Structure formats: structure tokens, C-alpha cells
Amino acid sequence: MFCMKSKLDEMIKLIDAGEVQEAKKQLFEQAHIFNEYDYSKLSKHLSERGYVVDSISVLRKGLEYFPKNVYFIRSIVPKVYKHVIVRFYNEKHISEEQYTATIEYIDRILEEMNRGEYSHIYLRHVDYLLAKQNGNKEKALAYLLRLEGFSLSKSPSVNGEQSFPSPYEKWVTKTAKLQFELKHYAHCVETVNEALKTPIAWHYHNDIWLLRLKARSLYFLGEIDHAVSIYEDLLLKHPTWFMYREMAECYEKAGKRDKALYYGAKACLNRDAEPTKCGGLYTKMYEWLAENEEYTAFVHIAYLIQVYNENNFHIDEKTKNLYRHLCSKYEQPKNIYQTLETIWLHIIERTTPRYEGVISKLLPNGKAGFIEYSHKQKIYFKKSDVRFPKKFVKEGKKVTFFIEESFDFVKNRRSQIAQYICEVNDETSISTP
């Protein structure tokens, strides 16, 4: 015991004299004779003198002899994170090999501890893996699953008045997304189900996107009715073009072509349906229409070609050949999009009635108002749902519209709203050759 104490004192004197490497050399040559307290004391002394990297190496040596020492682990992980991992992310001359080895080392020494305490390291590493060219999604998911079963903080981080997702929320959203992308659909459903039981304040509509992943997973698992019921709720509160398209695909898979067309038309008409993103949707509409309504199907392909040409997008040979063949049979309309709007509205009208009314009131903000229709009934509308120039939206204006189920977030209840609002004198018939 006296020998070990004198050796430790000698190494401390060497450190105080600036001969750190000589002190470490003596330690490593006789590492087996020192106890846990000696390693802790020497590491602490190095750290206090500013030799943090050397302090880390002493702790690492100590862990070789005392691999379950919680103090060593709790001391080494924060130091390694600050002096290796953070420096790597900030491009401070840490090699990728050193960074990767450090992550693997931390994961190894945390094997029997609560990794949840160090979730920030795992979550940041997953972001790093996915940001790399051809990011390894399987490896990223494996690191996320290292945290499964551990207690992750559900308290959001706060910066001033801004609130950001908690470690748990980050973990859930990343895990479910990767499970879906890797086609682990059943696991994705399980992850979402468990997450939505958890009472937390979700950020960025993450609960909505998790439900969407669940619905999409159920679609691929063949549970169409269950998927449709989820989409119905999602579209009530968050009607996006891609969710309408996914609902349409559910009905396609169920063999209900009319329903598929109905939701496909709603996807096309949705205000966020940017044409440059909707090539796949227009192709689907062509497929659903081609057998019985070839001309209307053709207009979708003609519009896809127009959009792709205008934006210098690649057009595959199959689509080019289809377009040439259809052009030999039909004349392309002068205003393709206007023709398509009429087509889409007619498709919707097959399933739900179109009403006629008069704009009876505009709200002071000018962004919404009410339409009066049969028997003095009134329905709310948003100016953004008008399909003609906004300057003509005035009280007394005659319009046609459809009534859609909606959700009133202010009153927190279901409601109805007028959508696809057109001028009464709009062209409502499609000229088919």
C-alpha cells in the first residue's frame, strides 16, 4: 500500500513539474497495482491542471481494470463528448476515424448503464450518419434502438420563449421515420402507438406526422380500412395534397376506383399541390382514368410533360412514348391547367353535390366570409379556397362550391366549410373529342 502511495505521489509531482507524459508512462507500466481511488485521484489532478485529454486516457486505463466503475464512466463520457465529439462536429482537427472510434467506445462502456442520460450523443450521431452521402439508415436505426427501453427526458428544451422537442420526442420521430423508410412497417406502428400514449407537448405537428407514418405503414401491411380511418381524421385537421393522394392509393388498393379518383382530384386541387412535386400524382390520375376516360387521362399526361419541360426535369422514355401516342389521337387543350381544374371539379361532383349561392358577407380581415345558399343557410369560406381572381371576391358575387367537413381549432370541434369556390359563369362541361 505504501509503495502504491509513493508511486502515486511521484506521478503527481511529475505532473506538477509539467512532465505529464513521464507520469502517464509510469502509470501504464504499473497499471495493475493501482486501485480505483488512485485512478480517480490522478485523473482529477490532471484535469485540474488543464490536461483534460490526458485525464481521459487515465480514466480509460482505469476502466480496463474496473469496467463497471460508475464514477469513471460518468467522468469520462462528458469529457470525451466535449473534447472529441463536439470538436469533430465543429471541424476542429478531429479525424472521422477518431470520432467513430470514440462513439463506439462510449456505446461500449455504457452497455450496462442508462444510455438515456446520454441520448444527445446518440441522437446527434444519428443525424451525422444520415447527413452523409448514401447515409447508412440501418446503422442509424441501430443506434436509435440502443436507447429503446431507457428513460428519455420528456421535458422540452427551452431557449427564451422558444420551446424545442425533448430527447424523447426526437427519438420517437427519428425512429419511426427510419423504421418506415426501411420498410419495418409493423415496428413503425408499434413505435407510433407507444409514443401517442405518452402525454407530452408535441412540436412541429410531430404527432400528426407520426399518425401519417402509422397510416402509411398500415397501407403497406394491407390493413386498408384501418389506414383509411386514420387518414379521415388527419385530413379533417391537416388536409395536405400528399395525404389526399395516399388516401386515394388506399382506395385504389381496395379496388374502389371512384373513391381513388375523388381523393386524387382533391389532391390535385389542394392549395399546396405544387405542380413540380405532383408528377407521380398526375401519372396516377392517368392510370385511374385511362380505361374509361382516355381524353381526360391524356390531359394529365400533357400537363406533366408541360411542367417537366418548363423545369428541365428528366422525362422517361415510357412517358414520352405514351404522350406521343395520345397526341396522335387527341388535340391538346390551349390552357391545360384550366381544363384540368374543370375535370377535377367534375370528378368531385360525382361523389358530393355542388351548391350555388351568393357571397353574403366578407369579414373585416378580408381573408374569409360567408356564403348564403338554399333556404337562407350560411356557410363559412376562406378566400384562399376561391378558384377565380381574388379581386372579384365581393359581397353579392354568385358562386358555386362544395361543402366539406373541417375542424374549427378555435372552438375545438368539427365544422363545415365551403371549398373549390367558382364563379357561376365558369365553364362546367368538358369538351371531349
N, C-alpha and C positions, 0 to 999 in steps of 0.2 A: 504493500500500500504506500509505504514511504517512497519507494522507488518511483511509482507512478506519479505521486505528487511532485517529486523533484523534477521529473521529466516534463510534467505539465507546466511547472513554474519556469523551467528553462525555455520552453517554447513561447510562453507569454513574454519573457524578456526579449527573445529574438524578434517577436512581432513589434514590441515597443521600440526596438532598435531599427526597425524597417526591414529586417531580414525575414520577410514573410515566407518566401519560398523554402528557405532552410528549415523554418519551423514546420511547414507542411511536409517536407521530406522526412523529417524525424517522426512526425505523426504517422505517416503512411507506412514507414518501415516497421513501426512497432504498434500498428493499429489494434492488434488483438489484445493488447494488455490494458487498454483504456476502457472505462465504463461509460454509461450513458451520460452521467453528470460531467465527466471530463470533456466529452464531445460538445455538450451544450455550452460549457463554460468557454471553451476555446472558440467556438463559433460566435458566441456573443461578443467576446473580446475583439475578434476580427471585425465584426460588423460595426461595433462602436468606434473602431479606429478608421472606418471608411473602407475596409477591404471586404466589400459585400460579396463579390464573386468568389473570393477565397473562403468566406464564411459558408457559402453554398456548398463548395466542394468538401468542406469538413463535415457538414451535415449529411451529404450524400455518402461519404465514407462511413459515418456513424450508422446510417440506415442499412448498410451492408451487413453490419453485425447485430443491429437491433431493428429489424424490418417493420415491427409493429409499434414503434415508439411514436405515439401521437404527437408529442411535443416536436419531435424532429420534422414530422410531416407538416404540421401547422406552421412551422417556422420556414420551411424550405419552399413551399408552394407559392406564397405571396412574393417572396424574394425572386424566385425564378420567373414568375409572371411579370414582375416589374422590370427586371434587368435583362431578360432574354426575350420573352414573348412580346411585350409592348414595344421594345426596341426593334424587333423584327417588323412589326406592323408599321412602325414609324420610319422604316428603312434606315436604321442606324447600324449598318455594317454587321448584321447578324445573318449568317447564311441560311438558306432554306433547309439544308441538311441539319444544321444545329437546331433550328426551330422545330422541325419534325421530330427529331430525337428527343427534344425537351417535352413536347406534347405527349409522346409515347411514354416517357419516363414518369410524368405526372400521372397519367392514366394508370400506370402500373402500381405506383405507390399508394394511389387512392383506392385500390381494388377492394379493400375491406373497410373503407370509410364511407361517410355520407358524401357522395360526389355532388349532391345538390348544393352544398355550400360553395362549390367552385363551378357552378353551372355557367358563369360568364366566360370561363376559359373554353368550355366545350362549345357553347353557342357561337363564340367568335371564331373558333376553329372551323366549325361547320360553314360559316359564311365565307371563310377563306377558301375552303375546299370547293365550294360551289362557284366562287368567283373565278377560279382558274379555268383556262381554256379546256374544254372537254372535262369539266368538273366531275369527280367521281361521286355520283349520288349514292351508290351503295355504301361507300366508305363513310360519307357524311351521315347517312341514316344510322349506321352502326355506332357512330359517336353519340348521336342523339339518344339512341336506345341504351347507352351506358348510364343515362340519367333516369331511365324508367324505374319507377318504384321508390325513388328517393324523394324526399320532401323538398320541393322547389318553392321559393318565395312567391306568394301571390299578390304581394304589395307592389303597385306600380311605382316606377321611379318618377321623381318629380324634379323639374327644373323651373324654378319660379312659379308661374301659373300654368305651365305646361305639364301634362302627365303623359308618361310613356309606358308601353307594355312591361309587365312584370316578367321575371325569368320564366315563370310557369307559362304565361301566355305566349312568349316567344317560342318556348319548347314545343308547345302543342301545335302552333301554326306551322312551324318548320317541319315537325314530324309528320303531321297529317298530309301536308303537301308532298313531301318526298315519298311517303307510302303510296299516295295516289299516282304520282309520276312513275314510280317503279312497278305499278300495277299490283300492289299489295292491297287490293280493294277491301277485303274483309278486315284486315288490320286497321285500315284507314277508318272504316265505320266504327270499329271499337274505340279508336283514339278519340274520334269526334263525340261519340256517345258519352264517354267518360268525362271529356272536357266540359260538355254542356251541362253536366250535373253540378259543376263547380260554380259557386256564386262569386263571380268576380266582375269587375267593370271592364268590359271589352273595349279595345281601342280599334280605330280604323275599320269598324264593322267586321272585325275578325270572326265574331260569332256567325255572321251571315255567310262569310266565305267558307267557314268550316261546314256549315249546313249544305252549302253548294257542293263541297267535296264529297260529303256523305251521299247526296242525291246522285251525283255523277258516278260514285263507286257502286251504288245500288243498281244503277242502269247497267253497268258492265257486269254485275253479278246476276243480271236477269230479273231483279226484283222491281219490275217496271211500275206497278201500282204504288208501291212504297215511295219510289223516286218521284212519281207524279204528285203525290200528296205533299211532299216537301217543296217541290217547285211551286205548287199553288200558293203556299204560304210565302215563299220567297218573292214571287212575282207581285204579290199583293203590296209588299212594302218596298221592294227594290227591283222594279221592272227594268232589267238591262237586256240589250239585244241578244247577248250570248246565252242568257238564261232562257229567253224565249226560244232560241234555236235548240238548246238542249232539251227543252220540253217537247219541241217538235220531233226531235230524234227519238224521244221516249215513245211517242205515239206511232212513229214510223216502225219502231221495233215491235210494237204491239199490233201492227197491221192495220192501223187506223189512219188511212191516207188523208181523209178530210180534216181530221184534227191536226195532223202534221202540217198540212198546208196552212191552216188557220194560224197556228203559232209561228210558222215560218214567215207568213205575211206580217204578223205583228213584230217579229224580229227585224224584218226589212224596214218597216215604218218607224221603228223606235228612234227617238231623237239622238241616241248615242251610237247609232249604226253607221259608223264612218265607212263609206264605200271601199276604201283601200284595205279595210280589215275584213270585209264581208265576202271575199271571193268564194270561200267554201260554202257560205250560206246560199249564194246565188246558184252555185253548182247543185246544191241540194234541191233548191226550188225547181231547177230544170228537171232533175230526176223525178221529182214527185208529180210534175205536170206533163212530162213528155208523152206518156202513153195516151192520155185523153185530150190534152190541150197543147198540142205541139207548138202553135204560134206563140202563146203566152210563155211557154217554156223557152222558145227561141229568144224572146226579148231579154230574158235573164242572161243568157249567154252573150248576147250582143252588148249588154251593159257591162258585163265582166270584161269583155275584150276592150271596150272603150276605156274603162277605168285603168286597166293594166297598161294599155298603150300610153295613156296620158301620164302615167307614173313610171314608165320604163320598167315595169315588172316583167319577170320571165313568164311566158305562156307556153305550157307544154304542147307537144305536137298533137296529142289526142284532142285537146280543146280547140286548137287551130283547125284541125280537120273537121270537127263537128260544126264549128262556126261556118266554114266554107260550104259544107253540105247544106246547112239550114239557109244560108244566104241564097243558094240556088233555088230554093223553094219559096222564100218569103222576102218581102220588101221590109227593110229596116225602118222603123218609125223615125221621124225627124227629131223629136225630143224623146229619147229613150226613157229617161228617168220619169218624166211626166206620165208617159204611157204606163210605166211600171207602177207608179203610185195608184193609178186608176185600177190596175189589175189587182194590186194588193188589197185595196179597199173593197173591191167586189168579192174577193176571196173571204174576207172577214164578214161581209154581208150575208154570205151563205149560212153562217153559223149564228150570227147575232144581228138583230134588226138595226137599221139606220133610221134615226129620227130627224125630223125637221123642226126648227124653232127659230127664235129671234134673240139676239143678244139684248137682254133687258137691263143689265147693269154692269158697269166696269168699276172695280174697286179703285180707291184713290191712288194706290201704288202703280196702277196701270198694268200690272202683271197677271191679273186674274179678274174673274167676274162671274156672272150668272147668265144662263140661257133659259128662256121661258119656252116651254113646248106644251104638248097637248094638255087641255084642261087646266091651264094656269100652273102647271108644275114647273119647278125651277131646279136647275142642276148647276153645280159649280164647274168652272173650267179654268184652265191655265192658258195664258197667251202662247206659251211655248208649244201647246198642242194644236195650234191653228195651222192649217195647211195652205194658207194663202197669205199674201203680203200683210205684215203686221199693221201697216198704216191704214188698212181698211177695216181693222177691228174697231167697230164703233157701235154704240147703242142703236138698236133698230136694224142692225145688219141681219139678214136672213141667212141661216146656216143649216147644214146637215151635220150629224155627229153620231157617235156610238156611245152607249153608256157602259162604263167599265167599273168593276169592283176596285176599290182603292183602300187606302188606310190613312186616317186622319191622325197624324202624330201629335198634334196639339191636344186633341180630345182623347187620344189613345184608344181609338175604336175604328172598326170597319166603316167605310163610307162608299159613296159612288161619285164618279167624276165623268165629265164629257171628254171624249178623246176623238182624234182624227177629224177635227172640225174643218169643214169645207164650205165654200160659197155655194149657195143653192144653184147657181147657174153653171157650176163645174160640169165638165163633160163626164157623164157617168156610164157611158157604154164603151165597149171595146170593139174596135173595127177589126174583124178577123177576115183575112182573105178567103 
